[in-house]
């Protein structure tokens, strides 16, 4: 069985259900002797038909792959009891924010393959409604070279925010976040800062900053669960491009803060 480093804390199923939208469309459902797989797409994403179709198609591919892998891996398990429950896989796509033409989506994967505990991983998707495709946040900054000034500054800000959140939870953390055993995984590379989303704002069609989403085991042990930390746009201001400067403004609404783990 693969050792997927994507984990959730105790009460995994309850956490997953609470993370799902109140109304969602099941776009793919597979149930057989080896796997039970469900793909849920937030109904609110139907307001963006191309995005909804894109997510549903991606989910269908993920479900087929999970089904095939479960069948192969379960056959390799020695003397598997006939009564063993099928492996469970769930993927949900939820609206994170809508900022001008940019639609942010949280993609949450849940798997239970009979290990010590289920697994969970959160990723983010940024969709350009005008272009009709997924995009990166790179154009929002003047430069995004690995190890460059922007990424170095962002890594420092993210580590500091994580250290503050760990202290709030009474979780152990080094006095220097850059030297913390877990926080060293946050590196000055765009793909090593953690999944990123545009946070909503009190100002219409603006983002208040960037949120960084960390699944269990990414920046802390399993028992600490998920982390989501926020960096306000004012801290990003020295590094923003003209496009980024135009996108950000206002402050983070209290309703967004209340959704933190």
Backbone as numpy.savetxt, mean C-alpha at the origin, in Angstrom:
# Nx Ny Nz CAx CAy CAz Cx Cy Cz
6.58 -23.96 0.15 5.74 -22.77 0.15 6.61 -21.53 0.15
6.27 -20.58 -0.66 7.06 -19.37 -0.73 7.03 -18.61 0.58
8.13 -17.96 0.88 8.23 -17.16 2.10 7.95 -15.72 1.75
6.68 -15.38 1.69 6.29 -14.04 1.29 6.39 -13.11 2.50
7.20 -12.08 2.39 7.42 -11.18 3.53 6.37 -10.08 3.56
5.11 -10.49 3.59 4.02 -9.54 3.62 3.05 -10.01 4.69
3.08 -9.39 5.86 2.36 -9.98 6.97 1.43 -8.96 7.64
0.42 -9.52 8.34 -0.45 -8.68 9.14 -0.42 -9.13 10.57
-0.99 -8.30 11.46 -0.98 -8.64 12.87 -2.12 -9.58 13.22
-2.29 -9.82 14.52 -3.35 -10.70 14.98 -4.70 -10.14 14.56
-5.63 -11.03 14.32 -6.94 -10.60 13.85 -6.90 -10.21 12.39
-6.17 -10.94 11.59 -5.93 -10.58 10.19 -7.23 -10.45 9.41
-8.09 -11.42 9.56 -9.32 -11.40 8.77 -10.15 -10.17 9.11
-10.25 -9.85 10.39 -11.03 -8.69 10.80 -10.43 -7.42 10.25
-9.10 -7.32 10.27 -8.44 -6.14 9.74 -8.72 -5.99 8.25
-8.68 -7.10 7.53 -8.92 -7.04 6.10 -10.33 -6.58 5.82
-11.29 -7.14 6.53 -12.68 -6.78 6.30 -12.92 -5.31 6.61
-12.27 -4.80 7.66 -12.46 -3.39 8.00 -11.82 -2.49 6.96
-10.81 -3.02 6.23 -10.13 -2.21 5.23 -10.91 -2.15 3.93
-11.80 -3.13 3.71 -12.56 -3.15 2.48 -13.60 -2.03 2.47
-13.93 -1.50 1.30 -14.94 -0.45 1.23 -16.30 -0.99 1.62
-17.20 -0.09 2.01 -18.54 -0.50 2.41 -19.25 -1.18 1.25
-19.00 -0.70 0.02 -19.60 -1.29 -1.16 -18.48 -1.55 -2.16
-18.39 -2.77 -2.64 -17.36 -3.12 -3.61 -17.92 -4.16 -4.56
-17.42 -4.18 -5.77 -17.83 -5.18 -6.74 -16.81 -6.31 -6.75
-17.31 -7.53 -6.64 -16.44 -8.69 -6.77 -16.24 -8.93 -8.27
-15.06 -8.59 -8.76 -14.82 -8.70 -10.20 -14.28 -10.06 -10.60
-13.71 -10.80 -9.65 -13.24 -12.17 -9.90 -13.46 -12.99 -8.65
-13.93 -14.23 -8.82 -14.12 -15.13 -7.69 -13.79 -16.55 -8.13
-12.88 -17.18 -7.41 -12.47 -18.56 -7.71 -12.60 -19.38 -6.43
-13.21 -20.53 -6.52 -13.33 -21.41 -5.36 -13.22 -22.85 -5.82
-12.19 -23.54 -5.31 -12.01 -24.95 -5.63 -11.37 -25.65 -4.44
-10.85 -26.84 -4.64 -10.31 -27.63 -3.53 -9.02 -27.04 -2.96
-8.32 -26.25 -3.73 -7.03 -25.73 -3.27 -7.04 -24.25 -2.91
-7.96 -23.48 -3.49 -7.91 -22.03 -3.25 -9.28 -21.38 -3.30
-9.43 -20.36 -2.46 -10.58 -19.47 -2.51 -10.03 -18.07 -2.74
-10.39 -17.48 -3.87 -9.78 -16.23 -4.29 -10.87 -15.22 -4.64
-10.72 -13.99 -4.13 -11.71 -12.95 -4.40 -10.99 -11.65 -4.74
-11.46 -10.98 -5.78 -10.97 -9.66 -6.15 -12.11 -8.66 -5.95
-11.89 -7.64 -5.11 -12.89 -6.61 -4.85 -12.39 -5.26 -5.36
-13.22 -4.56 -6.13 -12.89 -3.22 -6.59 -13.93 -2.25 -6.05
-13.47 -1.26 -5.33 -14.32 -0.24 -4.73 -15.28 0.33 -5.78
-16.58 0.33 -5.45 -17.57 0.84 -6.39 -17.34 2.30 -6.76
-16.75 3.06 -5.84 -16.52 4.48 -6.13 -15.54 4.66 -7.29
-14.75 3.63 -7.58 -13.80 3.71 -8.69 -14.49 3.56 -10.05
-15.78 3.21 -10.04 -16.52 3.14 -11.30 -16.68 4.52 -11.93
-16.45 5.56 -11.15 -16.50 6.91 -11.69 -15.38 7.14 -12.70
-14.40 6.24 -12.68 -13.27 6.31 -13.61 -13.22 4.98 -14.37
-14.04 4.84 -15.43 -14.23 3.54 -16.09 -12.94 2.87 -16.55
-12.03 3.62 -17.14 -10.77 3.02 -17.62 -9.95 2.48 -16.47
-9.93 3.21 -15.37 -9.20 2.77 -14.19 -9.85 1.52 -13.61
-11.17 1.52 -13.49 -11.88 0.36 -12.96 -11.59 -0.88 -13.80
-11.64 -0.73 -15.11 -11.37 -1.84 -16.01 -9.93 -2.32 -15.86
-9.00 -1.38 -15.72 -7.59 -1.72 -15.56 -7.36 -2.53 -14.29
-7.97 -2.09 -13.20 -7.79 -2.77 -11.91 -8.42 -4.16 -11.94
-9.62 -4.25 -12.51 -10.30 -5.55 -12.59 -9.49 -6.54 -13.42
-8.89 -6.05 -14.51 -8.09 -6.93 -15.37 -6.83 -7.39 -14.64
-6.18 -6.47 -13.94 -4.99 -6.84 -13.18 -5.34 -7.86 -12.10
-6.46 -7.63 -11.42 -6.88 -8.55 -10.37 -7.17 -9.94 -10.90
-7.75 -10.02 -12.09 -8.06 -11.32 -12.70 -6.78 -12.09 -12.98
-5.75 -11.40 -13.46 -4.46 -12.05 -13.73 -3.83 -12.54 -12.42
-3.89 -11.70 -11.39 -3.33 -12.06 -10.08 -4.05 -13.29 -9.52
-5.37 -13.33 -9.66 -6.14 -14.45 -9.15 -5.79 -15.75 -9.86
-5.65 -15.70 -11.17 -5.30 -16.89 -11.94 -3.91 -17.40 -11.55
-2.99 -16.48 -11.35 -1.64 -16.87 -10.96 -1.64 -17.50 -9.57
-2.39 -16.90 -8.62 -2.46 -17.44 -7.27 -3.09 -18.83 -7.27
-4.12 -19.02 -8.08 -4.79 -20.31 -8.16 -3.82 -21.39 -8.67
-3.07 -21.05 -9.70 -2.13 -22.01 -10.28 -1.02 -22.35 -9.29
-0.50 -21.33 -8.59 0.58 -21.56 -7.63 0.09 -22.39 -6.45
-1.12 -22.14 -5.98 -1.67 -22.91 -4.87 -1.79 -24.38 -5.24
-2.25 -24.65 -6.43 -2.41 -26.04 -6.87 -1.05 -26.76 -6.92
-0.04 -26.07 -7.46 1.29 -26.69 -7.57 1.91 -26.91 -6.19
1.85 -25.89 -5.35 2.51 -25.98 -4.05 1.82 -26.95 -3.11
0.50 -27.02 -3.17 -0.21 -27.95 -2.29 0.05 -29.40 -2.68
0.29 -29.64 -3.94 0.63 -31.00 -4.38 1.98 -31.44 -3.83
2.85 -30.46 -3.57 4.20 -30.77 -3.09 4.26 -30.97 -1.58
3.19 -30.60 -0.87 3.19 -30.76 0.59 3.00 -32.24 0.93
3.87 -32.80 1.74 3.77 -34.23 2.09 2.58 -34.53 3.01
1.82 -35.55 2.64 0.74 -36.06 3.48 -0.20 -34.95 3.95
-0.63 -34.13 3.05 -1.56 -33.06 3.41 -2.92 -33.66 3.76
-3.46 -33.35 4.96 -4.76 -33.91 5.35 -5.85 -33.52 4.37
-6.73 -34.45 4.10 -7.83 -34.18 3.16 -8.71 -33.06 3.67
-8.83 -32.95 5.00 -9.70 -31.95 5.60 -9.11 -30.55 5.61
-7.86 -30.38 5.18 -7.22 -29.07 5.20 -8.01 -28.07 4.35
-8.22 -26.88 4.90 -8.99 -25.86 4.19 -8.22 -25.34 2.98
-8.92 -24.91 1.96 -8.24 -24.30 0.81 -7.49 -23.04 1.23
-6.45 -22.71 0.52 -5.75 -21.46 0.79 -6.63 -20.29 0.39
-6.50 -19.19 1.12 -7.35 -18.01 0.87 -6.50 -16.87 0.31
-7.04 -16.23 -0.72 -6.40 -15.05 -1.32 -7.47 -13.99 -1.52
-7.17 -12.77 -1.12 -8.10 -11.66 -1.36 -7.29 -10.46 -1.80
-7.81 -9.76 -2.79 -7.21 -8.50 -3.20 -8.30 -7.45 -3.28
-8.06 -6.29 -2.70 -9.03 -5.20 -2.76 -8.35 -3.95 -3.31
-9.11 -3.22 -4.10 -8.67 -1.93 -4.64 -9.59 -0.86 -4.07
-9.03 0.09 -3.32 -9.83 1.12 -2.66 -9.35 2.51 -3.04
-10.29 3.41 -3.22 -9.96 4.80 -3.54 -9.23 5.44 -2.37
-8.05 5.98 -2.65 -7.27 6.68 -1.62 -7.50 8.18 -1.68
-7.39 8.76 -2.88 -7.60 10.20 -3.02 -7.86 10.53 -4.47
-8.49 11.66 -4.71 -8.72 12.19 -6.05 -8.26 13.64 -6.03
-7.15 13.89 -6.70 -6.52 15.21 -6.68 -6.38 15.68 -8.12
-7.28 16.57 -8.56 -7.25 17.00 -9.94 -7.40 15.79 -10.84
-6.49 15.60 -11.81 -6.60 14.45 -12.71 -6.02 13.16 -12.13
-5.50 13.22 -10.91 -4.79 12.07 -10.34 -5.65 11.31 -9.34
-5.81 10.02 -9.60 -6.61 9.16 -8.74 -5.68 8.20 -8.02
-5.68 8.24 -6.70 -4.84 7.36 -5.90 -5.62 6.14 -5.44
-5.01 4.98 -5.54 -5.66 3.72 -5.18 -4.76 2.94 -4.22
-5.38 2.36 -3.19 -4.68 1.43 -2.31 -5.01 0.01 -2.76
-3.98 -0.76 -3.03 -4.16 -2.16 -3.40 -3.72 -3.02 -2.22
-4.65 -3.79 -1.66 -4.36 -4.57 -0.46 -4.52 -6.06 -0.76
-3.45 -6.80 -0.52 -3.44 -8.24 -0.73 -3.44 -8.97 0.60
-4.25 -10.00 0.68 -4.33 -10.82 1.88 -4.20 -12.28 1.44
-3.34 -13.03 2.10 -3.21 -14.46 1.80 -3.12 -15.25 3.10
-3.76 -16.40 3.09 -3.67 -17.33 4.21 -3.36 -18.69 3.62
-2.10 -19.09 3.73 -1.64 -20.33 3.11 -1.23 -21.37 4.14
-1.87 -21.29 5.31 -1.65 -22.32 6.32 -0.43 -22.13 7.17
0.20 -20.98 7.12 1.39 -20.72 7.93 1.02 -20.31 9.34
2.00 -19.76 10.05 1.78 -19.34 11.44 0.77 -18.21 11.53
0.70 -17.42 10.50 -0.27 -16.32 10.47 -0.51 -15.94 9.01
-1.61 -15.27 8.71 -1.86 -14.82 7.34 -0.85 -13.74 6.94
-0.87 -13.39 5.66 0.02 -12.36 5.13 -0.79 -11.21 4.56
-0.21 -10.02 4.62 -0.89 -8.87 4.04 0.12 -7.89 3.50
-0.21 -7.29 2.37 0.66 -6.29 1.77 -0.17 -5.19 1.14
0.21 -3.96 1.38 -0.45 -2.81 0.78 0.49 -2.14 -0.21
-0.02 -1.88 -1.40 0.72 -1.14 -2.41 -0.16 0.02 -2.88
0.42 0.91 -3.65 -0.33 2.08 -4.12 -0.24 2.19 -5.63
-1.28 2.78 -6.20 -1.36 3.03 -7.64 -1.76 4.48 -7.84
-1.09 5.17 -8.76 -1.47 6.54 -9.12 -1.89 6.53 -10.57
-3.10 6.95 -10.81 -3.70 6.91 -12.15 -3.91 8.33 -12.67
-3.47 8.58 -13.89 -3.71 9.86 -14.56 -4.97 9.73 -15.38
-6.02 10.39 -14.93 -7.32 10.27 -15.58 -7.30 10.82 -17.01
-6.55 11.89 -17.22 -6.50 12.50 -18.55 -5.73 11.62 -19.53
-4.61 11.06 -19.07 -3.79 10.21 -19.94 -4.34 8.80 -20.02
-5.17 8.41 -19.06 -5.74 7.07 -19.04 -4.73 5.99 -18.77
-3.78 6.27 -17.84 -2.74 5.28 -17.54 -2.17 5.51 -16.15
-1.44 4.51 -15.66 -0.74 4.62 -14.39 0.51 5.47 -14.58
0.83 6.23 -13.55 2.00 7.11 -13.64 2.81 7.04 -12.35
3.98 7.63 -12.40 4.87 7.74 -11.24 4.78 9.16 -10.67
5.25 9.34 -9.45 5.29 10.68 -8.88 6.55 11.43 -9.29
7.42 10.82 -10.09 8.68 11.46 -10.47 8.50 12.87 -11.03
7.53 13.12 -11.93 7.40 14.47 -12.50 7.08 15.56 -11.47
6.70 15.16 -10.26 6.37 16.16 -9.24 7.62 16.78 -8.61
8.78 16.21 -8.91 10.03 16.69 -8.32 11.01 17.13 -9.40
11.91 18.02 -9.03 12.92 18.50 -9.97 13.87 17.39 -10.38
14.21 16.51 -9.45 15.06 15.37 -9.76 14.74 14.24 -8.80
14.94 13.02 -9.27 14.62 11.84 -8.43 15.69 10.77 -8.57
16.93 11.19 -8.75 18.02 10.23 -8.86 18.20 9.47 -7.55
18.48 8.17 -7.66 18.78 7.39 -6.46 19.99 7.99 -5.76
19.84 8.27 -4.47 20.93 8.86 -3.71 21.10 10.35 -3.92
20.24 10.95 -4.75 20.32 12.38 -5.02 19.74 13.20 -3.87
19.79 14.52 -3.99 19.34 15.38 -2.88 17.87 15.20 -2.52
17.00 15.00 -3.52 15.57 14.84 -3.22 15.30 13.54 -2.49
15.82 12.44 -3.01 15.58 11.15 -2.38 16.24 11.06 -1.01
17.39 11.67 -0.86 18.07 11.68 0.44 17.22 12.43 1.47
16.68 13.58 1.05 15.83 14.36 1.95 14.54 13.61 2.29
13.94 12.96 1.28 12.70 12.21 1.53 12.94 11.04 2.47
14.02 10.31 2.27 14.31 9.17 3.15 14.46 9.64 4.59
15.12 10.78 4.78 15.30 11.32 6.14 13.96 11.70 6.75
13.09 12.33 5.96 11.77 12.74 6.45 10.91 11.53 6.79
10.95 10.50 5.95 10.14 9.30 6.19 10.63 8.57 7.43
11.94 8.42 7.58 12.47 7.76 8.78 12.08 8.53 10.04
12.17 9.84 9.98 11.81 10.66 11.14 10.33 10.49 11.50
9.48 10.44 10.48 8.04 10.26 10.73 7.77 8.87 11.30
8.47 7.87 10.80 8.31 6.52 11.33 8.78 6.43 12.77
9.91 7.07 13.07 10.43 7.05 14.44 9.44 7.70 15.40
8.84 8.79 14.96 7.85 9.48 15.80 6.64 8.58 16.06
6.19 7.88 15.01 5.04 7.00 15.17 5.38 5.81 16.05
6.58 5.27 15.93 7.00 4.17 16.78 7.01 4.61 18.25
7.51 5.80 18.52 7.52 6.30 19.88 6.10 6.46 20.41
5.19 6.90 19.53 3.79 7.06 19.95 3.19 5.72 20.35
3.64 4.65 19.69 3.13 3.31 19.99 3.94 2.61 21.07
4.94 3.29 21.62 5.85 2.69 22.60 6.61 1.51 22.01
6.89 1.59 20.72 7.70 0.58 20.05 9.16 1.01 20.09
10.09 0.09 20.23 11.51 0.46 20.31 12.01 1.05 19.00
12.83 2.09 19.11 13.42 2.72 17.93 14.71 3.42 18.36
15.71 3.41 17.49 17.00 4.04 17.81 16.85 5.55 17.87
17.69 6.19 18.67 17.65 7.64 18.80 17.97 8.32 17.47
18.80 7.67 16.66 19.09 8.14 15.31 18.36 7.22 14.33
17.26 7.70 13.72 16.47 6.84 12.83 17.28 6.21 11.70
18.31 6.91 11.24 19.13 6.39 10.15 19.91 5.15 10.56
20.08 4.95 11.88 20.84 3.81 12.36 19.94 2.72 12.94
18.63 2.94 12.90 17.71 1.94 13.43 17.71 0.70 12.55
17.70 -0.46 13.19 17.79 -1.73 12.47 16.69 -1.88 11.42
15.47 -1.46 11.77 14.34 -1.60 10.85 14.25 -0.43 9.88
14.49 0.78 10.36 14.29 1.96 9.52 15.37 2.12 8.46
16.46 1.37 8.60 17.51 1.42 7.57 17.01 0.87 6.25
15.89 0.15 6.29 15.33 -0.37 5.03 14.75 0.75 4.17
14.49 1.91 4.77 14.05 3.08 4.01 15.30 3.73 3.42
15.45 3.62 2.12 16.66 4.10 1.47 16.34 5.28 0.54
17.34 6.08 0.19 17.12 7.25 -0.67 16.96 6.89 -2.14
16.06 5.94 -2.40 15.70 5.54 -3.75 14.18 5.59 -3.81
13.64 6.02 -4.91 12.19 6.17 -5.00 11.47 4.86 -4.70
12.03 3.74 -5.16 11.38 2.45 -4.96 11.69 1.82 -3.61
12.45 2.52 -2.77 12.78 2.01 -1.44 12.28 2.93 -0.32
11.39 3.84 -0.68 10.81 4.74 0.31 9.50 4.19 0.88
9.02 3.10 0.30 7.72 2.56 0.68 6.67 3.00 -0.34
5.58 2.24 -0.49 4.49 2.65 -1.38 3.98 4.04 -1.02
3.82 4.90 -2.01 3.51 6.31 -1.79 2.14 6.66 -2.36
1.39 7.48 -1.62 0.12 7.97 -2.13 0.01 9.47 -1.90
-0.81 10.12 -2.72 -1.12 11.53 -2.52 -2.18 11.63 -1.43
-1.87 12.37 -0.38 -2.84 12.55 0.71 -3.86 13.61 0.33
-5.10 13.44 0.75 -6.11 14.47 0.47 -5.79 15.76 1.21
-6.51 16.82 0.85 -6.25 18.13 1.43 -7.54 18.85 1.77
-7.42 19.83 2.63 -8.55 20.70 2.94 -8.84 21.65 1.77
-7.89 21.75 0.84 -8.05 22.61 -0.32 -8.45 21.76 -1.53
-9.47 22.18 -2.22 -10.02 21.42 -3.35 -8.97 21.21 -4.44
-8.94 19.99 -4.98 -8.05 19.62 -6.08 -6.57 19.81 -5.74
-6.26 19.71 -4.46 -4.87 19.78 -4.02 -4.57 18.57 -3.15
-3.28 18.29 -3.01 -2.82 17.26 -2.08 -2.06 17.94 -0.95
-2.28 17.45 0.27 -1.62 18.06 1.43 -0.21 17.53 1.65
0.16 16.49 0.88 1.49 15.91 1.05 1.48 14.46 0.61
2.49 13.73 1.03 2.63 12.32 0.65 2.46 11.41 1.86
1.75 10.32 1.66 1.64 9.27 2.67 2.49 8.09 2.22
3.13 7.44 3.18 3.99 6.30 2.91 3.44 5.10 3.67
3.17 4.02 2.94 2.45 2.88 3.49 3.41 1.70 3.66
3.47 1.18 4.88 4.39 0.09 5.18 3.62 -1.09 5.78
3.70 -2.22 5.12 3.08 -3.44 5.62 3.93 -4.02 6.74
3.37 -4.90 7.57 4.16 -5.55 8.62 5.42 -6.19 8.06
6.47 -6.10 8.83 7.79 -6.61 8.50 8.60 -5.68 7.60
7.99 -4.62 7.08 8.75 -3.71 6.24 9.64 -2.78 7.07
9.07 -2.23 8.15 9.85 -1.32 9.00 9.72 -1.67 10.49
9.24 -2.86 10.76 9.09 -3.29 12.15 8.68 -4.75 12.21
8.80 -5.37 13.37 8.42 -6.77 13.51 6.92 -6.96 13.30
6.57 -8.21 13.12 5.19 -8.59 12.82 4.18 -7.99 13.80
4.51 -8.03 15.09 3.55 -7.60 16.11 3.23 -6.11 16.03
4.07 -5.32 15.37 3.81 -3.88 15.28 2.80 -3.54 14.19
2.53 -4.48 13.30 1.51 -4.27 12.28 1.92 -3.27 11.21
0.90 -2.61 10.63 1.11 -1.65 9.54 1.54 -0.29 10.07
2.26 0.43 9.24 2.57 1.83 9.50 2.18 2.66 8.28
1.55 3.80 8.53 1.31 4.80 7.50 1.77 6.12 8.06
2.74 6.75 7.41 3.25 8.03 7.90 3.06 9.09 6.83
3.01 10.33 7.26 2.67 11.46 6.39 3.78 12.49 6.41
4.11 13.01 5.22 5.06 14.10 5.09 4.33 15.26 4.41
4.15 16.40 5.10 3.41 17.52 4.51 4.13 18.12 3.31
3.35 18.69 2.42 3.93 19.24 1.19 4.89 20.38 1.47
4.70 21.07 2.59 5.60 22.18 2.91 7.03 21.70 3.14
7.17 20.45 3.61 8.51 19.89 3.79 9.12 19.48 2.44
8.25 19.26 1.46 8.71 18.84 0.14 8.99 20.02 -0.78
8.52 21.19 -0.38 8.53 22.37 -1.25 9.86 22.66 -1.93
11.01 22.57 -1.23 12.29 22.89 -1.89 12.64 21.98 -3.06
11.97 20.82 -3.15 12.34 19.81 -4.15 11.30 19.65 -5.26
10.18 20.39 -5.16 9.09 20.21 -6.10 9.36 20.88 -7.44
8.89 20.24 -8.50 8.90 20.83 -9.83 7.73 21.80 -9.93
7.63 22.48 -11.05 6.49 23.38 -11.26 5.18 22.59 -11.21
5.20 21.39 -11.77 4.01 20.53 -11.75 3.65 20.13 -10.32
4.66 19.79 -9.53 4.41 19.43 -8.14 3.93 20.60 -7.32
4.52 21.76 -7.53 4.12 22.96 -6.79 2.66 23.28 -7.04
2.21 23.09 -8.28 0.82 23.37 -8.62 -0.15 22.36 -8.02
0.35 21.16 -7.72 -0.52 20.09 -7.24 -0.78 20.16 -5.74
0.18 20.66 -4.98 0.08 20.61 -3.53 -0.46 21.91 -2.94
-1.11 21.78 -1.77 -1.63 22.94 -1.07 -2.55 22.51 0.06
-2.89 23.44 0.92 -3.79 23.14 2.03 -3.14 22.29 3.10
-3.98 21.71 3.95 -3.50 20.87 5.04 -4.25 19.54 5.04
-3.72 18.61 5.78 -4.32 17.28 5.83 -5.59 17.30 6.66
-6.71 16.81 6.14 -7.95 16.82 6.91 -7.92 15.83 8.06
-8.64 16.15 9.11 -8.67 15.29 10.29 -9.22 13.92 9.95
-10.13 13.84 9.00 -10.72 12.55 8.63 -9.67 11.59 8.08
-8.63 12.13 7.44 -7.57 11.28 6.92 -6.68 10.80 8.05
-6.43 11.63 9.01 -5.60 11.26 10.16 -6.26 10.13 10.95
-7.59 10.16 11.02 -8.32 9.15 11.79 -8.23 7.76 11.18
-7.82 7.67 9.91 -7.75 6.36 9.24 -6.42 5.67 9.44
-5.53 6.25 10.20 -4.23 5.64 10.41 -4.36 4.38 11.28
-3.43 3.40 11.09 -3.50 2.17 11.88 -3.41 2.46 13.37
